[in-house]
Each structure stands twice: as structure tokens, then as C-alpha cells.
Amino acid sequence: MVADMGGTAALPRRNGELVFEAPWESQAFGLAIALYERGYYDWEEFRGRLISEIGDWERAEEDEREVWDYYRRWLASFEALVKDRGLLSEQEIEERTSEFVSGARDDDHHH
Amino acid sequence: MSDSYPASEAEISARAKALESLLVEKGLIGTDAIDKAAGAYESDIGPMVGAKVVARAWSDPGFKEQLLEDASAACARLDVGGMQGEHMVAVENSEQVHNVVVCTLCSCYPWPVLGLPPNWYKYPQYRSRTVMEPRKVLKEEFGLDVDESVDIRVWDSSAEIRYLVLPERPEGTEGMSEEELASLVTRDSMIGVGKPRTPEG
């Protein structure tokens, strides 16, 4: 069910709740699924990383960790897996991220 | 890497964009792969699927028996299955027992029947408090008053087992069709933090 919130900015809701709260969350979610579906890793492997990533957060001192955010932990797990597999390097991720932050690169993808 | 992960919303959003654009550029994923993957969970897969499973169990004793015995197999009979749908276990509510599901380590959740978990389910506080004081959490956080005479069982979902609560069929629903019954089943009732709707509303 997609509730009509008026206009193209509407986000899909179910039971009155957002499935994703920001476009990057659905992007993070979709990335992990898409690469799994292409066979780059087993789903359990991704899940295992997510579990340990969340475990790290829980074990960190309260004043030293960032605010709880499930999809941040998700994206961090995905990124670590992609780097371990040699699919992307830290350097190219950093560079590309800076380009998006500075606006040198446009959001060419619609979510 | 929790400590070093980008903090601002703008940075994290840029990082997600960077990952996608690099992976697309290298041909590792298609340009529409993400929209497809995320879109399925935004429109096709969700608690309405689980509601159908519950409604069938309420209507068909044979199916219910199979659901309680092997939920994944029973769901497969209804063409319900897929990622994170393996090893599903259905736990039945009764006059004596109320079941509620949490996840202790990550957000283990049966996607094919419930879709993606709601935000509160993913909070560490939900599971830690529910495990310690389920009756209080159900009452204070979810407005669900479980009678003192009813046992509350808390189930930890994990990668090995993902739980689905089979709520009690509401009274006054005799003669309702499966479709009508399914409309009474809420997501929260299948997690165990709520009850199904009643025919009166």
C-alpha cells in the first residue's frame, strides 16, 4: 500500500509507518540485497557482519559511540564486506564520497 | 569501525550514493537493482502476507497444525518464502500463554511474512527491556494489558530461528472468510505486542 502523501516526494508507508526513513536507508538496504543477488556473497555472510557490527556498537562505551541507527550499522557492514572482497577500495569510496558531499558530483540517481 | 563511521546525515547519504555509483560504474550492479530490491519491500512484501498465513491457520486446522510444526514449509504451501524466511517457527497464543518476539543481537525478522521490521523493533532497548520486564513493556509501551493469569513468553529471534506469533482468533468472527479474517490481523499482533482487531473495529 502506498499512501498518497501528495506529490512525488511521497514515501511509501505501510501500517502508517515508513519502511525507510531516508533515501540513503533504502539505498543501503538495496545495495546489500543487490550484490547478494548477484552472488558476490552469501546472505549469511552479510548478516554475520551486521551482527558483529551491532555487537561492537553495543559493547562501546555510551559516551564514545554514535546515536543508535540501524541502517548506519547496515551500511558500515556492507562497506566492510565490499572492501574485504576487493570490489571497492577505501580510497575510491572516500574520493567519491567527497565529490558527493562537495557537490562536484550530482545525484544522478532517483530514489 | 563504528567509531570512525561518518557522523552527519549529509555524509552518510553521500557515502551511500558513492557506493552505489561506484558499483554501478564497475558493472557490479545494474542501475535499477537498488530500486527493485528496496521497492519489493516497500510494496509487495509486508505484514499483509503474514496476515494471510494467520487467517489460513484460523480457518484450516490442518494448515494450522502444519504451521506450528514447520512454519517455513507451511508458508511455502502458500507460495510465501524468500530471504530470511528460512527456519520460521510459529508460536501460538492461547488463554494461558502470550508470546512476544524480540531479537537479541540483530534485527532477525521473518521478512517474507512481516516485511521489514518497524523502527522500534530495531532498537536495542526494545529487546533488552522486553526480555527483563515483558509485562510492563507491553503495557507501558504498547498499551497491551496482558492479564496476570497469562504467562508471557519472550522469544529471541536469531539467524537460526525466526519467530512468528499466531495470535488468537478474535471472538465474533465465526463465518468470516479468510480474506475478512486477514484484514483483522495486524503486524503488531504477529510480533506479539498487540492483538488482532475485532470485527467491531
Contacts between the chains, C-beta under 8 A, distances in Angstrom:
chain1	res1	chain2	res2	distance
A	1	B	43	7.8
A	1	B	48	7.9
A	2	B	42	7.6
A	2	B	43	6.5
A	12	B	42	4.0
A	12	B	43	6.4
A	14	B	42	7.8
A	14	B	46	5.2
A	14	B	47	7.2
A	14	B	115	6.7
A	15	B	47	6.7
A	15	B	118	7.8
A	15	B	186	7.4
A	15	B	187	5.6
A	17	B	118	5.6
A	17	B	119	7.2
A	19	B	41	6.2
A	19	B	42	5.0
A	19	B	115	7.2
A	19	B	116	5.5
A	20	B	38	7.0
A	20	B	42	7.4
A	21	B	119	7.3
A	22	B	9	7.2
A	22	B	13	6.9
A	23	B	13	7.2
A	24	B	12	6.0
A	24	B	13	4.2
A	24	B	15	7.9
A	24	B	16	4.0
A	24	B	17	7.4
A	26	B	34	7.4
A	26	B	38	4.0
A	26	B	42	7.4
A	27	B	16	4.3
A	27	B	17	7.1
A	27	B	19	8.0
A	27	B	20	5.8
A	27	B	34	5.9
A	27	B	38	7.5
A	28	B	16	5.4
A	29	B	37	7.1
A	29	B	38	5.3
A	29	B	41	7.3
A	29	B	116	7.7
A	30	B	33	6.9
A	30	B	34	3.3
A	30	B	35	6.9
A	30	B	36	7.6
A	30	B	37	4.1
A	30	B	38	3.9
A	31	B	16	7.4
A	31	B	19	6.0
A	31	B	20	6.1
A	31	B	23	7.0
A	31	B	29	7.5
A	31	B	34	6.0
A	33	B	37	3.8
A	33	B	38	7.6
A	33	B	83	7.5
A	34	B	29	4.6
A	34	B	30	7.8
A	34	B	33	3.8
A	34	B	34	5.7
A	34	B	36	7.7
A	34	B	37	5.1
A	35	B	23	7.2
A	35	B	28	6.8
A	35	B	29	6.3
A	37	B	33	7.6
A	37	B	37	7.2
A	38	B	28	6.8
A	38	B	29	6.4
A	38	B	33	7.9
A	40	B	28	7.2
A	43	B	83	6.3
A	43	B	84	7.8
A	44	B	159	6.6
A	47	B	106	6.9
A	47	B	159	5.8
A	48	B	159	7.9
A	50	B	106	5.3
A	51	B	105	5.1
A	51	B	106	4.5
A	51	B	159	7.5
A	53	B	1	7.6
A	53	B	2	6.9
A	54	B	105	6.6
A	54	B	106	5.1
A	54	B	124	8.0
A	55	B	105	6.6
A	56	B	1	7.9
A	56	B	2	5.0
A	57	B	2	4.9
A	58	B	124	6.1
A	60	B	2	6.0
A	60	B	3	7.1
A	64	B	3	6.8
A	65	B	2	6.0
A	65	B	3	7.1
A	66	B	2	7.1
A	66	B	5	7.2
A	66	B	7	5.9
A	68	B	123	6.4
A	68	B	124	6.5
A	70	B	107	6.5
A	70	B	119	7.7
A	70	B	122	4.2
A	72	B	5	6.3
A	72	B	12	6.2
A	73	B	2	7.4
A	75	B	12	6.8
A	75	B	15	6.8
A	75	B	16	6.1
A	75	B	19	7.7
A	76	B	1	5.6
A	76	B	2	6.9
A	76	B	5	5.0
A	78	B	19	7.3
A	79	B	15	7.5
A	79	B	19	6.5
A	80	B	1	6.4
A	82	B	19	7.1
A	82	B	23	7.7
A	87	B	23	7.2
A	87	B	26	7.5
A	87	B	28	6.2
A	88	B	19	7.2
A	88	B	22	5.5
A	88	B	23	7.1
A	88	B	26	7.9
A	92	B	22	6.1
A	93	B	15	7.2
A	93	B	18	5.7
A	93	B	19	6.6
A	93	B	22	6.9
A	96	B	18	3.7
A	96	B	21	6.3
A	96	B	22	5.6
A	97	B	6	7.7
A	97	B	11	7.1
A	97	B	14	4.9
A	97	B	15	4.9
A	97	B	17	7.9
A	97	B	18	4.2
A	98	B	14	7.9
A	99	B	18	7.5
A	100	B	13	7.9
A	100	B	14	3.7
A	100	B	15	7.9
A	100	B	17	4.9
A	100	B	18	5.7
A	101	B	10	6.5
A	101	B	11	6.3
A	101	B	14	4.5
A	105	B	21	7.5
A	107	B	17	6.2
A	108	B	21	7.3
A	109	B	17	7.2
A	109	B	20	6.5
A	109	B	21	7.2
A	109	B	31	7.4
A	111	B	34	7.6
A	111	B	35	6.9
A	111	B	38	8.0
